[in-house]
Amino acid sequence: MTNKITGKKDIKGYVKEVNGIWHIVITYYDKQGKRKFASMSTKLKIRGNKKNATRMMQEIIELFEIPKKAQKVDLKVYL
């Protein structure tokens, strides 16, 4: 889905810490309007890598395509 005002995709993301490793979480809305989540590990340790993890997240958001069918999303394809 795209935002009617800006014309951009409604995809957002954030990085979070899980057991000392940065993880990327992408949120998007499917065709039925339901919010979906996809996440993956960056395998980057917390100390000194938040900018790197954020850059990876932004790159994934730029390339991410919302799946047409109800299927599991593999974010590793976008790196």
N, C-alpha and C positions, 0 to 999 in steps of 0.2 A: 504494500500500500504506500501511497505517497501522500504527503501533506498537501492539502488543497490550496493552502496559502502560499507556501514556499516552493512547492513542487519537488521537495527532497523526500527521500525515503524515511519512514518512521522507524529508524533503527538507532538504538542507544546502547551504550556500554559503560562498564566500569571495571576497575581492577580491585581485587580483594586479596587479603592474606589468608592462606590456609596452610597451617602447619609449617610456617616459615618460607613458603613459596608463593609467588604472585600468581593469581588465577585471573583470567579474563572472562567476564560474563557479558553476553550480548542479549539484549531484549528487543523483541520485534512483535508485530501483530500479524497473524495469518489472515487468509482471505475471509474467514468468518468473523474477524475482529477480536479473536482471543489472543491474549498476550502469551508469548512463548519465550523461553529462555534457552540459551545455548552457552556452554562454558567449556573451558579448557585450561590446562596448566601451561604456564610459560616456561616452567622449569628454571626460573630465575629466582635466586635467593632474595630475601627481603632487603637486605642491607645494600643500598646504593643502586638499586635497579628499578625504582618506581618509574622513572622517565622512560626507560627501555620498555617496560611492560605497557605503559600508556601509549607509546608509539606503535607497538604491535597491535594494541586494541584499535587504534585509529586506522591502521592499515586494513585490518579485517573489516571494520565498518564500511570503509570506502569500497571494498570489493564484494561485500556480502550481498547475496541475492536471496530474497525470501522464497523458500521452496513452494512449489505449486501444489504438491500433495502433502498429506500429513506424514512426513517422514522425519527420521532423526537427522539432525544437522551435525556434520563433522567440520569443526572450525579449522582443523589442521590443513584442510584443502586450500584455505585462503592465505596461508603463509608462504 
